[in-house]
Amino acid sequence: ADGTVSVLTGSVVVSYVSNGTVITKEVPAGYQFNPATGQVTELSNPLLKQLGILARDFNKYFMKTSTTYTFDHTVYNVSPTRNQNDQGQNNNNQGGNNQGGNNQ
């Protein structure tokens, strides 16, 4: 394996680091990305045909499932806090210049 990314349908975004710089390439359907050259090139017809055969064969073995997501849009109101001890929480004697907010 040489890292080449070939795309039959859809598109793929590839990001890699070269000389400390992040490079991003989009590889559309019918093209391939070669990491050795950094080039996106068109797939040959024989390779497209071979990828189509592989995709069809793999499709036989993988069960197609759908995923449904439900979203909870509940809004939780949070009451504001007051700055009682220079920290605004729990009166834990850890806040501000007076180290607890109690002048003694």
N, C-alpha and C positions, 0 to 999 in steps of 0.2 A: 504494500500500500504506500502510495506516495503523497497522499493528502489531497488529491484532486477531487473537486466537488462537481458532480454532473447533475443537472436538473432536468427532469423529464416534464413535470408540470409545476405550475406555480412559480415561486421564486425563493431564493435563499439569500440571506445576508451573512457574509463571512467577515469576521474581524480578526486581525492578526497583528503582531508587533514585528516591525522590521527596523533595525537600527534605533531602537528606543521610541519609535513613532507608531501609534496605533493607526492602522489602515483598514478601511471598511470598503468592501466591494459587494454590490448586488449582482447576483447571478440569476438571470431570468430563465424561463423554460427554454430548452433547446440549446443551452450554453453550458460551458464548464469553466471552472476556475482552477488554474494551475498555480499552487503556492511557490513552486520553484521559480517561475517567471513573473508571478504577480499579474498575469494576464487572464482576461475573460474572453474565451473564444467560442465560436459556434461549434456545436457537436456535428460530427459527420453523420450522414444518413445511416450507414451500417451500425454505428454506435447508438443512434436513436432507436433503431429497430431492436437492437439487443436489450437496451434499457426497457423498452416496452414489453418485451417478452419476460424479462425478470420481474417487472412490476406486476404483470398478470399472474405469474407463477407464485409470487409472494402473497398476493391478494387471496389466494386459495387457502393459505394457512393461517392467516390472521383474522380473528373474529372482529367484525365491525361493531363497535358499540357507540352509543351516543351518551353524552354527559349533559345533565341538566343542572344548572346552578340556580339556587334561590338566594336572593339578597335580602338582608335584614336592614330596612331603612328606618329603624326606630331611632328617634332623637332622644338623647338623654341630656337633660338640663343639669348643669353642675352649678351649685351656688357659689358666688364669689367668696373669696377669703378676705379677711381684714388683717392689716399689719399690726398685730397685737404685741409681738415680741421681736420686731425688726426682721422677722423671717416669714411671718404670715402663716405659721402652722404649729399646731400641737402644743404651744407653750412649753417647749422642750429645753428652755434655758440655753439655747445655742446661737442666739441671733445678735447681730448688730454690735455697736460700740459698747453697750452696757452689758453685753454677754448675758442676755436673758430678758432684757427690757424692763427689769425691775431696778429702780434707783433706790439703793439702800445705803 
